[in-house]
């Protein structure tokens, strides 16, 4: 069985996975229950992912997502 998807839909799938990874990494950093090496890796991941998923999302979607993340951080 073959499933065909276009490039735009593939980008949506990748962006959704990256957003989920980003949010999970932020959560793990807030908890701080990881080993120091893991924390360093998570910090690097959190710094790099916005650049990566900005290439898979439209400018408006990217800005909206980052705004929601910022609001979540302010409310915590």
DAWORA-V140839 format. One record per residue. N is the residue number from 1. PHI is phi as a letter, one per 40 degrees, with the letter a starting at -180 (none if undefined). Layout:
BEGIN
N PHI
N PHI
END
This chain:
BEGIN
1 none
2 b
3 b
4 b
5 b
6 c
7 c
8 c
9 c
10 c
11 c
12 c
13 c
14 c
15 c
16 c
17 c
18 c
19 c
20 c
21 c
22 c
23 c
24 c
25 c
26 c
27 c
28 c
29 c
30 c
31 c
32 g
33 c
34 c
35 c
36 d
37 c
38 c
39 c
40 c
41 c
42 c
43 c
44 c
45 c
46 c
47 c
48 c
49 d
50 d
51 c
52 c
53 c
54 c
55 c
56 b
57 b
58 c
59 d
60 c
61 c
62 c
63 c
64 c
65 c
66 c
67 c
68 c
69 c
70 c
71 c
72 c
73 c
74 c
75 c
76 c
END
